[in-house]
């Protein structure tokens, strides 16, 4: 497999904040003590210890930092989180027919074999939890786990410090996997607020192809979500080899009082293709850092995002695409539907240095506000020093048009249904590109059944 880490990291990425030895973050230290209470052995413990040492001299970000100025974590600091581990006889989650026998389920970050099924997989692919791998396979994983760009970002380092297990998807050279892989991460709060730290590693060797669904939810699914307080701090690393293709769908449907912090770090080698559909529907406060690092020429990157929030939800998407080599192509569309008093944030960066000649990059953020008190802060950015490129970016903020609603009413559709049709049409542009029919149907039905999006 030919994947190389670029000598120049993603510029201005979400860097960790450091403190002095005498000015530590006691709240962060408390979280660290919780997630490091369970010990492991060998190379994994060494990896964890290195990350823990970094976290001990770090602080959680504040709104004084540019990358976090719209996302206030003070409500997170008010909650004392604990690691909750237990057996749950009954959990509800969507089983995708296309992935009925290619599924891994984790509960509070702990592998749940009783809910998992991996009997329908071809040769040439490994889908397992980290602990279930052979010694040889674990040694191969060691080359990639926690090696992606941005490993020292504070929440990423906290996740690494607490790794005891992980979901691993490894596709061998030139293997084409037609069956989608479904990774389900369920968070369950017990008597106290729970913290879970799901970890996922995907390695697609040269010439391989794989489709992946990564889902975050609570014990009863988003539609029946109880107001349980918990924190999900998730990290996913995706390594795409030469001429390999990864089709990745990430769905976040956490509970109404949950906190969700997620990092997705992708390294793309020469001639590789990576597509991400990121759907954000749940959580009281959510943040997704999506970082793409090009490590070879002629890569293709497609990022589609959809955020739908209401009530007093806050959802923040930060993306960074570093196109370091010539002939790279990136196409990003991120859409937000914001109702009630909710607040959406989008910050997208595309970096095109001088070496990345003949790059073609586009970025568009479209936002639909359904209430006079809904808010969106958007900042698409291009930083270009190459002179032979084709790059564009933009952002729009709009509301439902009265004349469009009136037109539908004139055709016998009442006002609420007219609004719902227009909202669904706005969302469908992203959802319809998801390559798994059953998941498309689930998400379209979810959007159709969402309530209170237009409440003032």
TIVEXTOR-484873 format. One record per residue (C-alpha): residue in one letter; x, y, z. Coordinates in steps of 0.5 Angstrom, whole numbers, plus 500, padded with zeros to 3 digits. Last residue first. Layout:
N
AXYZ/...
***
This chain:
456
X418562532/X416555530/X418553523/X422547525/X417544530/X417537527/X421533524/X417527520/X419529513/X426529515/X426523518/X422520512/X428522507/X433519512/X430512512/X429512505/X436514503/X438509508/X434504505/X437506498/X444506500/X449510495/X447517498/X446522493/X439523494/X440525501/X444531499/X439534494/X433531498/X434537503/X432543499/X426538496/X424536503/X424543506/X420545500/X415540501/X414541508/X413548507/X407546502/X405541507/X404546512/X401551508/X395547505/X396544498/X390545493/X394547487/X394554489/X397553496/X403550492/X403557488/X402561495/X408557498/X413559492/X410566492/X412566500/X419564499/X422560504/X428563507/X435565504/X442565506/X447563501/X455562501/X460562496/X467558493/X470558487/X477555484/X480553477/X488553478/X494555474/X497561479/X498556486/X498561492/X491559494/X487560500/X480559499/X475560505/X467559506/X465562512/X458561515/X454563521/X447561521/X442564526/X434562527/X430567530/X426569524/X425562523/X425557517/X432559515/X435555509/X443555508/X447554502/X454553503/X458552496/X465550495/X469548488/X476546487/X480544481/X487544481/X492545475/X498547480/X498544487/X506546488/X504553489/X499551495/X492550494/X488550501/X481549502/X477552508/X470551510/X467554516/X460552517/X456554523/X448553525/X444556531/X437554533/X432559535/X426556532/X429553525/X435552521/X436548515/X443547513/X447545506/X454543505/X456542498/X464541497/X467539490/X475537490/X479536484/X487535485/X491535478/X497537482/X499536489/X498539496/X490540496/X489541503/X482540505/X479543511/X472542514/X469545520/X461544521/X458547528/X451545530/X448548536/X441546538/X436551541/X429548538/X431546531/X437543527/X438540520/X445539517/X446536511/X453535508/X456533501/X464532500/X467530494/X474529493/X478526487/X485525487/X490527481/X497527485/X499524492/X498526499/X492530499/X490531506/X482532508/X480534515/X472534517/X471537524/X464536526/X461539532/X455538536/X451541541/X444539543/X445533539/X441531533/X440531525/X447532522/X448528516/X455528513/X456525506/X463523504/X466521498/X473519497/X477518490/X484516490/X489517484/X495518488/X494518496/X488521500/X489521507/X482523511/X481525518/X474525521/X473528528/X467528532/X464532538/X457530540/X454533546/X447530548/X440533550/X436532544/X439525543/X444523538/X442522530/X449523527/X450520520/X456519516/X456516509/X463514506/X464512499/X472510499/X475509492/X482506491/X487509486/X493509490/X491508498/X485511502/X487512509/X480514513/X481516520/X475516525/X474520532/X468520536/X467524543/X460522545/X458526551/X451524555/X445527558/X439523557/X433527554/X430521551/X430520544/X424516540/X425519533/X433519534/X434512536/X432508542/X439507545/X442513542/X445515535/X451515532/X452512525/X458511520/X456508513/X461505509/X462503502/X469500499/X473500493/X480497493/X486499487/X491501493/X489499500/X483502503/X484503511/X479505515/X480506523/X474508527/X474510535/X468511539/X469515545/X463515550/X462519556/X456518560/X452523565/X450519571/X445514573/X446511566/X447514559/X447510553/X450512547/X450507540/X455507535/X453503529/X458501523/X455499517/X459496512/X456496505/X456490500/X460491494/X467490496/X472491491/X479488493/X485491489/X489491495/X486489501/X480492505/X481494512/X475496516/X477497524/X472499529/X476501536/X478498542/X481500549/X482507546/X482513552/X488517551/X486517543/X480520545/X483525549/X488527543/X482527538/X479532543/X485536544/X487537537/X494533537/X492527532/X491533527/X494529521/X493521521/X497517525/X492515531/X492508528/X495507522/X502503523/X499500529/X493497524/X499492521/X501490528/X494489530/X493484524/X499480526/X497479533/X490477530/X484482531/X478481536/X481487540/X481492534/X473490533/X472487526/X471488519/X477485515/X476485507/X480480502/X475475502/X467477501/X463479507/X456476509/X457473516/X459480519/X453481524/X453485530/X448486536/X450480540/X458482539/X457489542/X464492542/X465498547/X465505545/X458507549/X455501546/X459499539/X455495533/X459492527/X455490521/X456487515/X450481515/X444486515/X448491511/X444492504/X438491509/X440497513/X438495521/X436501524/X437502531/X433500538/X437497544/X434491548/X439487553/X443492555/X450490558/X454495562/X459500561/X458508563/X464512563/X463518567/X461525565/X460531570/X456537566/X457544567/X463544563/X459542557/X454548558/X461552557/X463549551/X461555547/X461554539/X461561535/X468563537/X471556536/X476556530/X478563532/X479562539/X476567544/X470562544/X474557548/X477551547/X479545552/X485546555/X492542554/X498540558/X495534561/X492532554/X499531551/X501527556/X495523555/X496522548/X503519549/X500514554/X495512550/X500510544/X504507549/X498503552/X496501545/X504498544/X503494549/X498493554/X491496556/X489500562/X482502564/X482509568/X484513562/X477515560/X475518567/X482521569/X482524562/X475527563/X477530570/X484533567/X479536562/X475540568/X482541571/X485545565/X492546567/X495553569/X501550573/X504546568/X503551563/X497551558/X497549551/X491550546/X490544541/X490546534/X484546529/X487547523/X491553521/X495550515/X494542514/X500539515/X506540510/X511534510/X505530507/X504523510/X505518505/X500512503/X503507498/X500500500/
***
